[in-house]
C-alpha cells in the first residue's frame, strides 16, 4: 500500500492570483513544493489536485509537463478532490495533504509526520491545527497526514461548508472519534510566516530564496537566514496573521 502526497493548488487565489506559478529564483513556487514532496523518503506518489475551472488549464499543462498526476474537481468542495485521488489511486493507504503556497516545505518534516502517523495507526497527524490550538512550526511548513479510511468517512459524512472547503476539519474536530496527534517543536516559532499569500509574502520569499538557494533545504536553514537578516524579520513580522492558515492555496 502506498503513501500519496496531494498538493492542492489553483490559479484563482483571491489575494494573489496565479501565485502558484510565480517565479522564485530559477523555479516557480509549485515546483519547489513538488520537489520537496518528491524528496521525501516516505512519499510514493505526488498528485496535484486542482479545480475544473478553465483558469486552471495552465496549471494542468504545467503539471503534465512535469510528469505529475493531476485530478480536477470542485473549486469549493476541496474534500471531494481528495476523495477523487483515492478513487483514482485505490492503492493509497496514507494520504499527505500539502498546499501549493508553501515554498519552504521540508521533506524531512513530511517524513517525520508520515512515520509518526504509521506508528500511531489510523487517524490524523499534523504539525498544525487551527486556532484556538497553538502552533509551534512557522506558517508555511504545514503538513497533514490521514489514512484513506478516515478521509473516506469524512467525505461521506461531512456536510458543513468549512468541512468540505478545508478538507480535514471533520476529522480533527472529532477527537473522540478519530485519533488526532499534533507534532510540536520545543521552541515556539508559530509567529513566523514563510507562506505566500500576499505581495509582501512573495517579496519575502524571493529574498529568502536568494539566501538559501533554489532547491529545498532543511527548514532550519531558512530559520537561520531569517534570524541573520533583521530586515527579513521585520518584513515577516509586518505581515498580518490570519489565524486559520492555508486551507486552499
BELQUI-V906067 format. One line per field, one symbol per residue. ss: DSSP state (2 for helix, 1 for strand, 0 for the rest). psi: psi as a letter, one per 20 degrees, with the letter a starting at -180 (. if undefined). burial: I if it has 9 or more other ideal C-beta (glycine too) atoms within 8 Angstrom, else O. A space follows every 50 residues. Layout:
ss=???
psi=???
burial=???
This chain:
ss=01111111000000000022201100112222222222000000111111 10022222222222200011111000022222222222000111111110 00000022222222222222000111000000000000100001111222 22222220002222200022220000000111000000000010000022 2222222222220000002222222222022222222000000000000
psi=qrpppoopqrikphhmpjhhjqpocirrghghgghgghipiiphqpppoa rjqhijhhhghggghikqqpqpbpghmhhhhhhhghghmijphppppqqj kmikpphhggggggggghghaqbpprjqqrqjqpqhqqpikppppqqhgh hggghhhphqghhhhjgjhhgijmiihqpopppqqhpokiiqojroirhg ggggghhhhhhiriqprqhhggghgghinhhghgggiipppieppmhp.
burial=OIIIIIIIIIIIIOOIOOIIIIOIIOIIIIIIIIIIIOOIOOIOIIIIII IOOOOIOIIIOIIIOOOIIIIIIIOOIIIIIIIIIIOOIOOIOIIIIIII IIIIIIIOIIIIIIIIIOOIOOIIIIIIOOOOOOIIIIIIIIIIIIIIOI IIIIIOOIOOOOIIIIIIIIIIOOOOOIIIIIIOOOOOIIOIIIIIIIOI IIIIIIIIIOOIOOOIIOIOIIIOIIOOIOOIIOIIOOIOOOOOIIIII
